[in-house]
Amino acid sequence: MCNFKKILKVILIVLAVAAACAGIYLVVKKFIDKKNADADSEENYVSCSCVDA
């Protein structure tokens, strides 16, 4: 029974680390997406009349 508890602790630690990594990834991805959305605003676009069709 003691070995089972040790194995369970190791599994739970691995799951906790994986959940923390996933949380950090989501926060960073959300921050980068928001930063890219600000960079793609309409005021940064330059009109080009060379593509008149």
C-alpha positions as CSV (number, residue, x, y, z in Angstrom):
1,M,0.0,0.0,0.0
2,C,2.9,2.3,0.7
3,N,4.2,1.9,-2.9
4,F,0.7,2.8,-4.2
5,K,0.7,6.1,-2.3
6,K,4.2,7.0,-3.7
7,I,3.1,6.2,-7.2
8,L,0.0,8.3,-6.7
9,K,2.0,11.2,-5.4
10,V,4.3,11.1,-8.4
11,I,1.4,11.0,-10.8
12,L,-0.3,13.9,-9.1
13,I,2.9,16.0,-9.2
14,V,3.3,15.3,-12.9
15,L,-0.4,16.3,-13.5
16,A,0.1,19.5,-11.5
17,V,3.2,20.5,-13.4
18,A,1.4,19.7,-16.7
19,A,-1.6,21.8,-15.6
20,A,0.7,24.7,-14.7
21,C,2.4,24.6,-18.0
22,A,-0.9,24.5,-19.9
23,G,-2.1,27.5,-17.8
24,I,1.0,29.5,-18.6
25,Y,0.8,28.6,-22.3
26,L,-2.8,29.8,-22.4
27,V,-2.0,33.1,-20.7
28,V,0.9,33.8,-22.9
29,K,-1.0,32.9,-26.1
30,K,-3.9,35.2,-25.0
31,F,-1.4,38.0,-24.4
32,I,0.3,37.5,-27.8
33,D,-3.0,37.4,-29.6
34,K,-4.1,40.6,-27.9
35,K,-0.9,42.3,-28.8
36,N,-1.1,41.1,-32.4
37,A,-4.7,42.4,-32.6
38,D,-3.5,45.8,-31.6
39,A,-0.8,45.8,-34.2
40,D,-3.3,44.9,-36.9
41,S,-5.6,47.9,-36.3
42,E,-6.9,49.8,-39.3
43,E,-4.7,52.8,-38.7
44,N,-1.6,50.8,-39.6
45,Y,-2.8,49.9,-43.1
46,V,-1.6,51.9,-46.1
47,S,-3.9,52.0,-49.1
48,C,-2.5,50.9,-52.4
49,S,-4.0,52.1,-55.7
50,C,-1.8,49.9,-57.8
51,V,-4.2,47.0,-57.5
52,D,-7.2,48.7,-59.1
53,A,-9.1,46.0,-61.0
